[in-house]
Amino acid sequence: MSQERLIVACDFGTTTFRGLVAEVDEAGGFYIVAHASGPAHGFQDGDFTDLGTGSRYIAEIIKALEDASRTYITGFTYNISGSHLHSLRSTAQVPIGPGPRPIREADLEEVRLRARSLAMPFDQKILSVTPVEYVVDRVRGIVDPLGRVGSLLEMHAHLITGSRSVLGNIENAVDNAGYKPLGDEVDVLAAARALLTKEDLAKGVMLIDIGGHMTNWVVYAGGSIVANGSVPYGGIILTRDLAHGLRLEEEEAERIKRENGVVLRSLVDHVPVRVLFEEDRPEVTPGLVAAILEPRMEEILTLVKEDYGDLGQLAKLQSGVVLTGGGSRCRGTRRLCEEVFDLPARECYLPVDLPGAEDLPAGQWATAIGLTLWAAADAVSGAPQETAAAGGVLGKLKGLFRSGRRAEALKAES
């Protein structure tokens, strides 16, 4: 195993932190070497509300990865999520002249730079710039304008911004844990990179990631991102509804949801809802579980649909909806999603044929895998990814991992 071709990624989820160590080959493919997970204490809505506690739990995850991979880790890449994220559109123009000529790479770099120069609130930072469409001399729908002859190059881009204070808190938490922050990627974009195919992106697709406390979504059409957003409900609210309706502790309600959760009443025997109000401890039956969970899951999916809002574009998504996240694992979620969106839906939790994925425990690993894919592409290409924040992983992987006696010597020196 080459120590210089290892990538470490950590998914700061709303309820669970998950970390991966992967070895990257020269083509950008990778094999999962080690994994670890633990509770997301000190972390809420994408921010470390308790830096001390959060840093300790980060350190525990990375230490577990070090032990599992026999590797000394000094830094890792991670995801950004939370309600502080915002999306917007930007348009930039670059004159090509003095007369028409083939568009060069320098022209593309200039128009991308101008797209990022959009006036921003002082507390917001651009995290992602994704080209949606290029226009050359008013000819629209150009995917790659390089080499095309023209006089005016225009780019329409989708931008995602985040709170500078939240981003600073995350970097401080990583630093306080004793590691280097090596770059970040927006949570739902990482999951999309892991789970969506090129065909999905071209035909049009919505990815809905139902997490613990939040549901994130992103829409692609024509190979480019169209919109993204989030709603402040996830799997935890399903658990709490069960606990309240069945008069149970949350731990027991979570177990029932994981083992026997069903969110579509048509799949089980009908049970009158009045039982919930007439009995002190109603008998836990599939019908009663479905009666409690279906309205809440329908609400989450409806909120996502309303948050996107463009019903005309939604109807054109030929690849339909892809569901992921721990909150989507209850029986009937896919069919309920099809009813709400009037689109075909499928569930997807891991990329197909990923070496080492079969050893991963149950859980939501798509974001951590997507972070690894992003970092691997960055390292192999030799250039920052279009959606990567400034100062990404490139050039920082080499020498960041050491093993065996050398690692012990370094620790002793410190």
Order of alpha helices (4+ residues) and beta strands (2+ residues): beta-beta-beta-beta-beta-alpha-beta-beta-beta-beta-alpha-beta-beta-beta-beta-alpha-beta-alpha-alpha-beta-beta-beta-alpha-alpha-alpha-alpha-alpha-beta-alpha-beta-alpha-beta-alpha
